[in-house]
Amino acid sequence: MDAKNPDSPFVKSPGEEGINSSTTLKCSTDNLESAFLDCSGLCKSAINLSQRRVLEKRIRVSQPSTRGPSAFIPEKEVVQANTVDERTNLLVEEYSTSGRLDNITQVMSLHAQYLESFLRSQFYMLRMDGPLPLPYRHYIAIMAAARHQCSYLINMHVDEFLKTGGIAEWLNGLEYVPQRLKNLNEINKLLAHRPWLITKDHIQKLVKTGENNWSLPELVHAVVLLAHYHALASFVFGSGINPERDPDTSNGFRLISVNNFCVCDLANDNNIENASLSGNFGIVDSLSELEALMERMKRLQEDREDEEASQEEMTTRFEKEKKESLFVVSRAFDDDIVSTSDVSRYIEDPGFGYKDFARRGEEHLPTFRAQDYTWENHGFSLVNRLYSDIGHLLDEKFRMVYNLTYNTMATHEDVDTTMLRRALFNYVHCMFGIRYDDYDYGEVNQLLERSLKVYIKTVTCYPERTTKRMYDSYWRQFKHSEKVHVNLLLMEARMQAELLYALRAITRHLT
């Protein structure tokens, strides 16, 4: 308003006190202060209402029994890593959507090189130009995390969904969202638990559903988000990520149980039967365990140089490993998972879970031969064509984690760990029915002892059931940073497996 206008609400004419006209608002200095106080009060009320709305939509989680970002890793180890590497804070400033150093980022910062690739690709999926509106992206992340009851990720994206203009009513459950989002349920379910069942028919249903159809670029964006957050849920549970401290609650945390046990149970193993692990602890001295692994790696390298197995023998070893994976954790995890009502509002068919690819008594499914549809030659170009540049970012992330090495194993230095990294990656793909013709699967049995296999299968296929006992049971002489590296490998192997099945189905739809 014009400061010289006598009718301005913020100008007091000589001799006037208060308001003397029905059409003109003239405030005294006192009234002006009062008006600002009233306005301030209204603003605070609006902010408080907004905060309450966010809190109401979050999934409540139990107060962790440990301090720091992880229930599995001593706080000082993670803090030291963050203190030493200032680059982590710079990365957070540039690529974090929440604007803060969250617990996932703190644990991943044990591997700062990888963290940069991870944050760049995640930022691109969530914030940069792409086929999907921003609120859709966060809602899809919520749907993906809900398949594994990952309240940590759900809460993170409830906040982001509302910040980016999402409709609060959608957070009441799937019956409140547009039909086209609801149509993602089937592919979300299959990708999370049995991606080998995805066919071109699933793709056709999504892209040919009239007014609720998905364009192929939109669908590829959605599939990348789903695979990313399924895999990230594996990392969250595998690394024992604690809930974020919340200044809006009295004790700093949001409270409720996850599945039939809570985050503190994940740390303490309360109410969890680890039948497959019984008898595995304390039998072998951890130091001799490390030396035995080093010896096996040396022997395998020598055997490689002496003779090369035939293709027939390689196939036999893959089939043997695939069948043996049936017996890893099967007794502990045959029961259906019962989802909590808070989480189940974001999914359908909550009892649907992982079933072994090579399950006995079921119709035999053809093995996915990696050479027939590879990420490098097929998946990368398709995803990049339909969702510009994401292929480059994902490829960089896959290569980074696969090749990441410090040439150490526990206390040993100058060690080539390529063989071990490949065994971890390929074992995950084996459980999803993916075979590499040029890989000798006999190495998996030589390099990955039973407690490690139990851990890998749990983190990859049933992440919400991972416990500290499982985490502690393998590689007891190794550093926590090395175990976090294992989790990064498992996460990326899982994401790539899901993408290979989904992108192959899209390719078949196009041909």
N, C-alpha and C positions, 0 to 999 in steps of 0.2 A: 504493500500500500504506500501511497504518497505520504511522506513524513509531514508535509505541510498541510495536509487535508485536515480540517478541524473535526471531521466526522470519523477520522481514523480511530479504531478501538484502542490504540496504544498512545494517544495524545490527549493530554489533560488541558482544557481551556482554562484561562485565568478565572478564579473564583468558583469553578465548578467542583462539586463533590459527588463522586459516584456517577450513577446513570441518571440523566434527566430527560431522556426521550425514549419512546418505544421503538424508534427506528434507528437510534444511534447508541453505540456501546462505547462509553468513555470510562476508562479505568483509572483509578488513583494508583499511586505506587503500591499501596497495600493491596488493592484489588488485583493489580497486575501480578504481584507475588503470589497471591492466593490462586489466581488463575493458572499460573505455572505449576503450583503445587498440586492443584486438581488434575492438571494434564499429566503431571508426573505420576500421580497415583493411578490414573487410568492406564497409562502406559505399562506401569508395573503390573497392574492387574491383568492386562492383556498378555504380557510376557509370562506371568505365572500361569495363566490359563493355557498358553501354548506349551509350557513345560509340563504341566499336568497331563495335557493331551498326549505328549510324547511318552511320558512315563506309563500312562494307562495302556499304551499300545505295545510296550516292550514285553518280552518274555522275562519273567522273574527268574533269577538264578541264585544258587546257594552261595553263601559267603565262603571263599576259599580258606583252606586250613593253612596255607602258606603265603608268605609275602612275596612280592615281586611279580614279574610277568608270567612265570611258569610255576606250576605245582611240582614239576619234575626236576627243574634245574635251579641250583642255588642262586639267589638273587644277585649276589656279589659278582658271579661270573658274567651275567648279562650286563650288569651295570658297568663293569670294568670295560667290556667290549665297546659299549656306547660312549664311554668317557674317552677312550683312546681314539676312536674313529669319529672325527667331527663331520665326516662326509654324510653319516647317517642323518644328522639334523638338517643338512642342506637338502638331502633327498626328500625328507619329510616335507620341508617347506615347499619344494617344487612339485611333488607328486602326490602328497597325501590328500585324500578327499575330506578327511575329518579335521585336518589342520593340526593334528597332535601326534605325538610319538606313541602309538598304541602298542599293546602287548605283543601282537604278531610281529610288528616291525622291529621291536626290541629284540625278540628272539632271533628273527632272521638276520639281524645286524651282526650276528656272529659270523656271517658270510656276506660282507658288504658288497662284494662284486656281484653276487647273485641278486642281492636285495635291489640294486639299481634296475636290473632287467625286470624283476618282478613288479616293482612299483610303477615303472614306465608302462608296462603292458596293462596292468590293472587300471591305471589312470586313463589310458586310452579307451578301454572298454566302458568306463563309467562316465567320463567327462568330455572326451573329444568328439568331433563330428562323427556321426554314425547313423545307421538307419533307424534306431529306436529312440524315442523320447527319454529324457533322463529319468523320470519317475518309473517308467517301465523297466529300466535297467536294474534299479534297486529292488523293485518288486520281484523280478526274476531271480535276483540274488537271494531274496528271502525264501522264495519257493524252493530253490536248490538247497539252501542250508537246512530247511525244514525236513528234507528227506532223511537227514542224519540227526535231527533234533539238536542242531548246533545253535543253541540260544545265543552264544557269543556273536556269531555272524548275523543272526536274525536281528538282534538288538542294534547292531552297528548300522544295518541297512534300513531298519524302521526309522531311525533318526535321519539318515540320508534321504530316504524316500520323502519324508515330510519337508525337509529343507529344500528339496528340489521341486516342490510344488505338488507332490502327490496328494491324492484325495484321502483324507484320514479314514473315511468309511471303508476303504478297501482293506484296511488293516484289521477289520472285523472278521475277515475270512474270504475264501474263494467265491462264496455265493454273492459277494458284493462287487466283484471285479468284472470288467468287460468279458464277454464270451471268448474273444480271441486270446486273452491271457489264460483263461481257464482251459482253453484247448491245448495248452502246453503241458498239461498234467501228465499225459501218457508218455511223452518223450522225456520229460523230467524223471519220471519213475524208472523207465527203462535205462536211460543213461546212467542214473545213479547206481543201479543194482545189477542189471543184466543187459549191458549195451549190445551184446551179440544178437539180441532179439529184434533190434531196430531194422526195419526194411524200408524199401522205397514207398510202400503203401502208407506208412506213417507220415512220410514226407508229403505225399500227395494229398492226404486228408487235411494237412495244415495249409497247403498252398491253394487248395481248391474247395474252399468252404464259403463261397459267396461273399457276403459283406464282412464276414469275420476272418477272411483268409489272411495268410502271412505272405509277404513277398519273399523271394529267396534271400535277398540281402538281410531283411529283418530276421528271418529264421536262422541264418548263419550267425548273426550277432547274438541271438537268444541262445543258440547251442553253445557258442563260445563261453557265454556267461554261466550257463548251467554247468558245463564241464569244469570251468574255473572254480566255481564255488563248491561243487561236490568235492573236488580235490583239495581245496583249501580247508574244508571241514576235516579232512584226513589229517592235515598238518596241525590244525587247532587241537584236536584230540590227541594226536600222536606226540605233540610237544607239551601237553598238559597246560595249554594257555589258560591263564586265570581271567575271570571277568574284569572288565575295566572298572576302576574306582569311579564312583559316580557322586559328584558333589551335591546332587539333588536328593540323596537319601541319607538318612540319619547315620547309618554305619558305613556309608561309602560304597555299598554294593546293592545290586538288585537281587531279590531272593526268590528262589523256587527250585524244585528238583528237576533233573533232566532224566527222562525215562524212569526207571525204578530206583535210580540212585543219583546222587548229586555230584557236583564238581569235587567236593571234599572226599566223596567216596572214591572218585577216580584216583585221588592221591593216596588214600588209605586202604583201598580194596575192600571196603565194607560191603557185605551182602553180594559179593561177586564170586561165582564159582569158577576158578581157573583150572578146570580138570586137566586140560592139556599141558599145563605147566607143572603140575605136581610132580615132585621128584627131580625137577630140573635144577634146583637151586643148591648151591653149596657142594655139589658133587665134584666138580672139577675146579681146581684152583684157578683163579682168573688169570694169573700170570702164565701158567702152563697152557691155558686156553688160547691166549694170544700167541704164544710161541708155536702152538700146534697149527693155528691158522696161517701163520707166516710160512711154516714148513709145507703146508698143503699148497699154498700159492706157488712156492718155489718148485714143488714137484709137478704141478700142473703145467707150469711154463716149460719145464724140461720135456714133459710128455708131448706137448704141442710141437716142439722142435723135432722130436724123434719120429712121430708118426701122426698122420692125419686120418680121422675117422671117416668112413664112407657116408654118403648121403643116407643110405638105408639105416646105418647105425645111428646117425644123428636124429633121424625121425623116430626111431625106437626109443631113444633116450628122452626125447620131448614127450612122447606119449606116456612114458613111465613117470616122468616128473609131474605131468598133468594129473595123472591118476593118484600119485602120492599126495598131491596138494589137497585131495579130498579128505585125507585123514588128519590134516592140520586143523586144529580147533573145532572139529566137527561136533564133538560131544558137548562142548561148552556153548555152541551157538546154533544148535538146531531149532531152538524155540523161536517163535515169531516175536518180533519186536513190537511192543505196545507203546504207541506214541502218546505223549501227554496232550490234553485237550488244548492247551495254550499253543502248542506247535502244530497240532493236526489240523487246525483251521486253514493252514496254508497248503495242505496236500490232500490228495484222495488216495484211497487204498493204503493206509499207513502200515498195514501188516505185510506189504510186499517188500521183500528184501533180497539180498544176494543169495543165489543158489549156485553151487559149483558148476562151472562150465562143463566139466566132465562127469556130472552127477550120475550115479549108478541107477539103472532101471529106467532112465528117461531116453527119449528119442535122441539118437546121436546127432550132434551139431557139427557141421564142417568146421575144421580149424581155419582161422583167418591167417593165411600165409602173408607175412609182412611184405614179401617181395612182390606180391600181386597188387597191393595197394599201400604204398609207403607214404609217410608224411612228406619226405623230401620231394618225391616225384609227382605226387597226386594231391594229397591233402593241402599242402602249402599253397600251391597255385590256385586251387579252387577257393579256399578261404580268402586269399588275397584279392581274387577277382571280384568276389561278391561283397567283401567287407574290407575296403582298401586299407593297406598297410598293417593290419593286425597280424597277417601271416608273418611278416618280417619280425615283429615284436615277439610273437610266440616262438618262432624259430630260434631267435637269439636266446630266449629264456631256456628252451630245451637244450640247446647246445651248451649254454653256460653251466647248467647244473650237471650235465653228463660229463663235461670235461673238467669241471672244477676239482682241483687237487692241490694239496700243500705238500705232497710227497711224504706224508707222515702216517703212521699207524700207532696210536697211543704214544709210547715212549720212543718208538723207532723212527728214524729219519731216512731220507733218500730211498723211499719205497715207492714202487710203481703200483698204484692202486686201481689201474684201469680194469683189470680182471674182476675185482670186487665190485666196482661201480656197475659194470655191465651185468654181472650176476643179479644184483639188486633190481636193476631196471627191467631185465628180461624176465625175472621171476614174477613181477607184477603183471607183465603182459601175458605170461603163461597162464596165470589164474583167470585172465580174461579171454583165453583161447587164441592168443596171437603167437605165432611161431616164426622164428628167424631161421631160414634154411642154413645159414652159415654159422650158427651158434651151437656149440656142444653143451646140451643141457645137463650132461653129467657133471659139469663144473658147479652147477647150482647146489647139488647135494654135497659136493666137496667143500664148498665155501660157506654155505649158510647152514649153521647148525639149527637144531629143532626150535630152541627158544626164540631165535631170530626169525625163523619162518612163522612161528605163531604170532610174533609181533607184527611182521609185514602183512600177514593176511588180515589180522584184526584192524590195523590202521587203514588198510586199503579197502576192505570189504565191509567191516563192521566198526567204523572208527569210534562211534559213540560208546563202545564197550572197552576201549583201551584203558589200561590201568598203569599206575606207576610201577606196580610189580612186574608187569610185562616189559616196561621200558628199562627197568633196572636189571632184568634177567639176562640180557645178552650183552656181549662185549664189555664186561665189567671193568676192564682196564682202559677202555677208550675214554677220550674227553667228551664232555657234553656237546661241544661244538661239532664233533664227528658224528654224534647221534642225530644232531639237528640236520647235518648234511644228509644222513640216511633219510630223514623225513622229507627233505626237499626232493630227493631222488624219487621217493615213493609218490609224492604229490604230483610231480611232473609226469612220471610214467603213467599214473592213473589218468591224468588229464589227456595225455596223448592217446591212450587207449580209447577213451570215450569219443574223442574227436575222430579217430580213424573209423570207428563204426558209423558214426553219424554222417561224416563227410562221404563215406563210401555209399551210404544209402541215398544221399543227395545226388551223387554222381550217377547212380543207377536210375534215379528219377529223371535226370536230364538226358539220358541216352536211350 
